[in-house]
Amino acid sequence: MTFRRPSVWLRFWHRFAPAERDGFMAGVRRFAPSLPAVFSWGLVTGVAMSKSVLTVPEAIGMSLLVYAGSAQLAVLPLFAAGLPLWTIWLTAAMVNLRFVIFSAAMQPHFSYLTLARRTVLGFFNGDLHFVYFLQKYSTPGYEPGKEGYFWGMALINFAMWQVSSILGIVLASLFPDSWGLGLAGTMALIPVMIATINSRSTLMAVVISAALALLCFDLPYRLGLVVAVVGAIAAGMASDELAARAALRGIRRRKHRIATSTRTNAADAPPGDHA
């Protein structure tokens, strides 16, 4: 009897520990409901890039190398205006400053990895799976399946983004300019954002970030986005701290009531009942 050798991809898959493979599949399942929104946003970004001054190869290269929809859309008017390259780089950096905050939040979870692996992981980090990851893992440090869970979400997000973005670049001529693609992309992301609101802290962060984004809308270099992200994180942390203090006060009150009740019962008990 002859046996077929497993494929290269199957052998590569089995090189990873079972816990990481299970975590990877759990990450894929967790992120799967968000794929339609990612597809819509990637398609919108691809169409916008193709309708700008970029050629098709340039737009595809930007999609693969930059991999940041907000930054890609922010720099397109600068390319069209012929502004210096340093201005374009600075604008993209300002828009993507939120990923510095995201990386700082992820660092305690992956500090045991080498610098090279952390750098690659940082490139594939994204808004949605950053939120989903922290919803599942709140304790820093190594945990079996944690890295696999991140990569399950990150890679399926990256694949869907590139497919939809390149599709939008190639088929941009089929979409009329009057469709309002920027608004369509924003509307596609709203259901995903709403789905992540599962606690008072998250709701507080969303409300504060929305208010700051509106108040700081006219800041240059899209700095309003950075202010909104920082404000959202501060609001979420403050809400978590207040909730923790309230829970601690509740525990202390319950302990005080139990202790008071015990003393009262002991005082009211007949003398013969004491041990």
C-alpha positions in Angstrom: 0.0 0.0 0.0 1.3 3.4 -0.9 0.7 6.7 1.0 0.5 10.2 -0.5 2.9 12.6 1.2 1.0 15.5 2.8 1.2 18.8 0.9 3.7 21.5 1.7 1.0 23.7 3.2 -0.2 20.8 5.4 3.3 20.0 6.6 3.8 23.7 7.4 0.5 23.8 9.3 1.4 20.8 11.4 4.7 22.4 12.4 2.8 24.6 14.8 1.6 23.4 18.2 -2.0 22.1 18.5 -2.9 25.0 20.8 -1.7 27.5 18.3 -3.6 25.8 15.4 -6.8 25.8 17.5 -6.2 29.5 18.4 -5.8 30.3 14.7 -9.1 28.7 13.8 -10.8 30.4 16.7 -9.5 33.7 15.4 -10.7 33.0 11.9 -14.2 32.2 13.3 -14.2 35.3 15.5 -13.3 37.6 12.6 -15.4 36.0 9.9 -18.6 38.1 10.6 -16.6 41.2 9.9 -15.4 40.2 6.5 -18.3 41.8 4.5 -17.5 45.2 6.1 -13.8 44.7 5.4 -14.6 43.8 1.8 -16.8 47.0 1.4 -14.1 49.2 2.9 -11.3 47.7 0.8 -13.4 48.0 -2.4 -14.1 51.6 -1.7 -10.4 52.3 -1.0 -9.3 50.5 -4.1 -11.7 52.5 -6.3 -10.6 55.8 -4.7 -6.9 55.0 -5.4 -7.6 54.0 -8.9 -9.5 57.2 -9.6 -6.7 59.3 -8.2 -3.4 60.2 -9.9 -2.0 56.8 -9.2 -1.5 54.2 -11.9 -2.9 50.7 -11.4 0.5 49.2 -10.5 1.2 52.1 -8.1 -2.2 51.7 -6.5 -1.7 47.9 -6.1 1.8 48.6 -4.6 0.3 51.0 -2.1 -2.4 48.5 -1.1 0.2 45.8 -0.4 2.9 47.9 1.3 0.9 50.5 3.2 -2.0 48.4 4.2 -3.8 51.2 6.0 -7.1 52.4 4.5 -7.4 55.6 6.4 -3.8 56.7 5.5 -4.2 55.6 1.9 -7.3 57.8 1.5 -5.7 60.7 3.4 -2.7 61.0 1.1 -4.5 60.7 -2.2 -5.4 64.5 -2.3 -1.8 65.3 -1.5 -0.6 63.2 -4.4 -3.1 65.0 -6.7 -2.0 68.4 -5.4 1.7 67.5 -6.1 2.8 68.3 -2.6 6.3 67.3 -1.4 6.9 63.7 -0.4 7.8 64.7 3.2 4.3 66.2 3.6 2.7 63.0 2.3 4.8 60.9 4.7 4.0 63.2 7.6 0.3 63.0 6.9 0.3 59.2 6.7 2.3 59.1 9.9 -0.2 61.3 11.8 -3.1 59.3 10.6 -1.5 56.0 11.7 -0.3 57.3 15.1 -3.1 55.2 16.6 -1.1 52.1 15.8 1.6 53.3 18.1 -1.1 53.2 20.9 -2.3 49.8 19.7 1.3 48.4 19.7 1.8 49.7 23.2 -1.3 47.9 24.3 -0.2 44.7 22.6 3.4 44.7 23.8 2.7 43.1 27.2 1.0 40.2 25.4 3.9 39.5 23.0 7.0 40.8 24.8 8.4 37.3 24.9 8.7 37.2 21.0 11.8 38.3 19.2 12.0 41.8 17.7 11.7 40.5 14.2 8.5 38.6 15.0 7.0 41.5 16.9 7.8 43.8 13.9 6.0 41.5 11.5 3.1 41.1 14.0 2.8 44.9 14.2 2.6 45.3 10.4 -0.4 43.0 10.3 -2.1 44.6 13.3 -5.4 46.3 12.5 -8.3 48.2 14.2 -10.9 45.4 14.3 -8.8 42.5 15.3 -7.0 44.6 17.9 -10.3 45.2 19.6 -11.4 41.6 19.3 -8.0 40.4 20.6 -8.2 42.5 23.8 -11.8 41.5 24.3 -10.6 37.9 24.6 -7.2 38.3 26.3 -7.0 40.7 29.2 -4.1 39.1 31.0 -0.6 39.9 29.6 2.1 37.3 29.0 2.3 34.0 27.2 -0.8 31.9 26.9 -1.1 28.8 24.6 -3.1 29.7 21.5 -2.8 33.5 22.0 -0.5 34.2 19.1 -2.4 31.8 16.9 -5.7 33.6 17.7 -4.1 36.9 16.6 -2.8 35.5 13.4 -6.1 33.8 12.5 -7.8 37.2 12.6 -4.9 39.2 11.1 -4.3 37.0 8.1 -7.9 36.6 7.1 -8.3 40.4 7.4 -5.2 41.0 5.3 -6.4 38.5 2.6 -9.9 40.0 2.4 -8.5 43.5 2.3 -6.1 42.8 -0.5 -8.7 40.9 -2.6 -11.3 43.7 -2.3 -8.8 46.5 -2.7 -7.2 45.1 -5.8 -10.7 44.3 -7.2 -11.7 47.9 -6.6 -8.5 49.1 -8.3 -9.0 46.9 -11.4 -12.8 47.5 -11.7 -12.8 51.2 -10.8 -14.0 52.3 -14.2 -17.3 50.5 -13.5 -18.1 52.8 -10.5 -19.3 56.3 -11.3 -17.9 59.2 -9.2 -21.4 60.3 -8.2 -21.8 57.2 -5.9 -20.2 58.8 -2.9 -17.7 56.0 -2.2 -16.2 57.6 0.9 -19.6 57.8 2.6 -20.3 54.2 1.5 -17.1 53.0 3.1 -17.9 54.8 6.3 -21.4 53.4 6.4 -20.0 49.9 5.9 -17.8 50.2 9.0 -20.6 51.5 11.3 -22.2 48.0 11.9 -18.8 46.6 12.8 -18.2 49.3 15.3 -21.6 48.9 16.9 -20.9 45.1 17.2 -17.8 45.8 19.3 -19.8 47.8 21.9 -20.3 45.2 24.6 -19.6 47.1 27.8 -20.1 50.5 29.4 -16.4 51.3 29.0 -16.5 50.6 25.2 -19.7 52.7 24.9 -18.0 55.6 26.8 -14.9 55.3 24.5 -17.1 55.5 21.4 -19.1 58.5 22.6 -15.9 60.4 23.6 -14.1 59.6 20.4 -17.0 60.6 18.3 -17.3 63.9 20.1 -13.6 64.6 19.9 -13.5 63.7 16.2 -16.3 66.2 15.5 -14.7 69.0 17.6 -11.2 68.4 16.1 -12.3 67.8 12.5 -10.6 70.9 11.1 -7.1 70.1 12.6 -4.4 69.7 10.0 -2.9 66.4 9.0 -6.0 64.5 10.2 -4.8 65.1 13.8 -8.4 64.9 14.9 -8.2 61.1 14.4 -5.3 60.9 16.8 -7.0 63.1 19.4 -10.1 60.9 19.1 -8.2 57.7 19.6 -6.3 59.0 22.6 -9.5 60.4 24.1 -11.3 57.0 23.5 -8.5 55.1 25.3 -8.4 57.5 28.2 -12.2 57.4 28.5 -12.2 53.6 28.4 -9.5 53.3 31.0 -11.2 55.9 33.3 -14.5 54.0 32.9 -12.9 50.7 33.8 -11.2 52.3 36.8 -14.5 53.7 38.1 -16.2 50.4 37.5 -13.5 48.6 39.4 -13.8 51.0 42.3 -17.5 50.7 42.4 -17.2 46.9 42.4 -14.7 47.1 45.3 -17.0 49.3 47.3 -19.8 46.9 46.8 -17.6 44.0 48.0 -16.6 46.0 51.1 -20.3 46.9 51.8 -21.3 43.2 51.5 -18.5 42.1 53.8 -19.4 44.8 56.3 -23.1 43.7 56.3 -22.1 40.1 56.8 -19.7 41.0 59.6 -22.4 43.1 61.3 -25.0 40.4 60.9 -22.6 37.8 62.4 -21.9 40.0 65.4 -25.6 40.7 65.9 -26.5 37.0 65.8 -23.7 36.1 68.2 -24.9 38.8 70.6 -28.5 37.7 70.4 -27.7 34.0 70.9 -28.4 32.4 74.3 -25.3 31.9 76.5 -25.6 28.1 76.3 -25.4 28.2 72.5 -21.8 29.5 72.5 -19.2 26.9 71.9 
